[in-house]
Amino acid sequence: MNYKKRAALLIIMIASLCALAVWGVARFRYRSLRTTADWLQRLPTQDAVVFYIDFAALRKGGVLQMLSGSLPGSKVVEEPEYKVFVMKTEFDYMRDLDAVLACFTPRAKYLVVEGRFDWNSLQSYAREQGGACRDALCRMSGSTPERKISYFPLRPDLMGLAVSPDDSAAIDMEATAARRRTLEIPDAPVWISIPPALLKTGTDLPPGTRMFATAMQDADDVSIAMAPSGNRFEARLTVQCRSERQATTLAAELGGITGMLRDMFVREHQTPNPRDLSGVLTSGTFNHLGTRVLGSWPLEKGFVEGLFGGE
């Protein structure tokens, strides 16, 4: 074999080994992000509000279509900016978005977004908006100076996205987050996990909910899941307490608050409205199972529409 043939063979072997290595890394990386629990590992969930929406499940069950006028983002569907975004990127949340897992910290918002993406179009869109893309990471300005947007592909159908004063914050999601709290993922298409530290402040809570928040502020974890139940919805509360005694006391306290609210409406000769918080908060039921407190509230469609629509 002459020198040129040996050199060509060596180049082919090196290229093959490099391709195999890239394939192996990509395969490992994609397999490590197959479940929602895997996604959570990438988010700094310590002292953060975490929420999840399974758009694919809601779409399959007809719920997404039913609430299409009130889901997050639906109010901007007719806005010129959104129409341009859809046209430039060919991405429409009603059709292409499958799931969102979000983590809101005091400084930044981190999202893992599953869907069908045209990454070339997304990169072109970022550049058209005055941003830049390098090594798969795109950066662009948001609506205010402290809202800088960055995103990159965790895998072809999975985006890591951040909104932060740091224009490269999304890159934090490349590896397992250092500051995380243990979360149990509810079996529901929509859920939110609230850190007890947030309940202690009581800030930005809707009227009528502060007493419930105060009662749960010493728990280890609080989550609320929402799922269809017959022809309406149901909110399911799970509170992880530190002891069975604490769970027994908390279940009784939450039931007592609910009864007090009912009595207040009776004294004032008013009827709770199932389409707003007055109807929801007065209809809760609670019990305890070991160190957990379990609760549920029936949710009418009108209330859910207002909740998602921010009304």
N, C-alpha and C positions, 0 to 999 in steps of 0.2 A: 504494500500500500504506500503510495507516494505521500509526500508531505501535505499537499493540498487536500487530499482525501482525508488524511488523519485529522487535519485542522477542522474540516467541515464536520466530520463525525463528532469531534470534541464539542464544537459549538452546538450541534443538535442535542447532544447528551446534556450539556449545561442548560440549554433552553428547556428541555423536557423536565429536568429536575426542578428548575425554577417554577415552571407551570404547575408541577405536582405539588410543590410547597405552597404556592398561592392557593391552589384548589383545596389543599388540606386545611390551611388556615381559615379560608372562607367557609368551608364545610363545618369546621368546629365552631366558628363564630356564629353562623346561622343556627346551628343546632342548639347553641347555648341561649337562644332567644326565642324558643318555641312557645313558651307559656307566659301567662300574665305574671306568674311568680318570678320568672326569669327577667322580665322587664323591670319589675320592682327592684331587682338587685342593682340596677343602673341609676336609680333615683335617690337623692339625698332626703329621705323621708323623715329623718329625725326632726321633731317639732314642726312638721309641715302638714298641711291639708292635702290629702291624696284622694282623687276621685277617678272613677272608671265608667266609661259608657261603651257598651257593646252595640255599635250601630248595625252590624250585620244581623245580630239576633233581633233587634227591634225592627229592622227592615223585613226580615223573614216572617216575623209574626204580624206584620201589618201595622205595628205600632208607630214606626217611623213615618209612614205615610199619613197616619191619623194625626200625628203631632207635627207634621211638616211645617206648619205655620208658626210653631212655638219653640222648636228646638234651637239650641245655641247656634247662632249663625244664620238662622232662617230670616231674621229681620233685615239682613243685608243682601239677601238674594237678589233683590231688585236694584241694589245700589250699583252705580256705574263701575266703581272700583272692583266689586265682586265679579261683575260680568266680564270685565277686562281680564281679571285673574283666571276665570274659567276658560276664556277664549285663548289666553296665552299659554296656559299650562295644561288644559284639557282635564282639569281636576274639579269635580263637583261632589261636595260632601254627600248629597242625597244618593249618589250613584257609586262613588268610588271610595268613600270612607268606611272602614270596617270596625275600627275600635280606637279609643283614645284612653291612655293612662296618663294622668297629669299629677304633678307634684308642685304645690305652690308654697314656696318659702318666703320669708320676709324680703329677700333680696332678688329672687329670680323665680321664674316659672319654667319648669321642665316638662316636656311632653314626649311620650312615645306614641307615635301615630301609625296605625296599620291601615294600608289601603293600596290602591293601584296608582302608582306614580310614574309620570314621564320625567325622569331625572334630567334629561337634556333640556326639556322645556322649563323645568323649575330653575335650572341654572341660568338659562337665558333670561327668565323673568327677573331674577335677582340682579343681574347685570343691568337690565333695562331700568330698574328702580334705583340705580346708582350704587348698587352693592358690588360684591366680588365673590368669586368662587376659586378656591385653591385646594388641591388634594381632597376633593369631594366635599369640603366644608364651604358652605355659602353663608355670607354675611350681608345684611341689609338693614337700613334704618327703619324704625317703627314710627308710630304716630307722635312720639315725644323723644327727646334726646336720651332719656334713660331707658327707653324701650328699644334695645337693639336686638334684632332677630338673627339667630344662627341656626343652621340645620344641616344634616348630613345623613346619608343612608346607613342605617344599622344593618340592613339587608335590603334586597331590591324592593320588598313590599313593606318595609318598616323604616320610619323616619325618627331620628332623634332631633328634637327641636327645643330651643330655649329662647326666652325673652328676658333680657337682663341688661344692666348697664355695661356688662362685659360682652363685646361683640363676638367672642369665641366661646361663650358659656356652654354651648351644645357639646363641645368636645369633651366636657366632663363626663358625658355619658358613654364614652368609649370603654371605660373600665368600671368595675364594681364600685359603687359609691361607698365612701368611708363612713359617713354619718347616716345610719339607717336605724329605724325601729322595727321590731317584729310586727308584721301585720298578718292577720288571717283574712284571706280573700273570700268575701261573701259569694254565695252561689246565686248571683242575680245579674241581670244585664246592666244595671246602674247601681253604683254604690259610692259612698264617701266615707273616708276615715278621718276622724277629727282628733288631733292630739289634745290630751287633757289640759295642757298648758294654755291652749287657746280658750278653753271653756272657763278657765279661771279669770281671764280678763273680761269676758262678757261683751267685748266690743263688737260692733257691727252685727249683733244678733237681732233677729226680728222681734218685735214686741210680743210678749207672751211666752217666749222661749227661754228667757234668762233664768227663771226658777228651775227649769229642767237642767240647764247647763250647770248651774251652781250645785245642784244635787249630784251631778256626775263628775265634778272636777277632780276628785281624788281617785278616780278609776285609772286602770292601766291603759285602757284603750276603749274608744267609742266608735262604732261604725253604724251607718244607716244605709240599708239597701232598699231599692225600689224595684218591684216586679209586677207584671200584670197579674190580676187576681179576678177571674171571671170577667165581668164587663167593666171593671174599674181597675185600680191599682192598689198596692199595699206597700207601706213603708215598714221595714223591719229593723228594729233596734237590737244591737248586741253590745253589751257593756261587759268588758272583762274586769272583774274586781280582784282585789288582793286576797280576799278570803271569802268563805261561804257566808260568814256572819255579815260582812259588808254587803254582799249581794242580797241577802235577805232584807237588810235595812233599806237598801237603795230601792228595791222593787216596791216596798211598802211606801217609801217616800214619793216615788214617781206616781204611784196610784193615788196617794193623798193629794198631790198637786193637781192631778186631773180632776178628782172629785171636787176640789175647791173651786176650780174654774167652772165646772158645771153649776155648782151652787151659786156662783157669782152671776151667771146668766139668768138663773131662775129668779134671784132677788131683784134683778134689774128688768125682769119681764122681757127678756130678749131670747131669741132662738139662735144657736150657733149656726153659722153658714158653712155647709160642707165644701163650698168652693173657695174658702179662705182658711187662714190658720185657726179661726175660732172654732170651726167645725172639726178640724183635724185634731187640735190639742185636747178637745173635750171628749174624744172618742178612743183614746189610747187604752190598751190593756197591757198589763205587765205581770211577769212571773220570774222566778229565778230557778236556775238549774246548776247546782254546784256553785262555782265561783262566777257564774255568768248571770246577767240580767237580760231577759229577752222581752221585747215589747213590740207592739204592732199598732199601726194606725191605718184605717181605710182611707184611700185617696180617690176622690172623684176626678173624672177627666178634666173638668174645668179648673180644678186646683192645679193639676199637673201641667196644663197648658200655661197657666199663669206663672208657675214655678220656673219652667224652662224658658218662658218668654221674658222673664225678668219683670213682670208686671206687679 
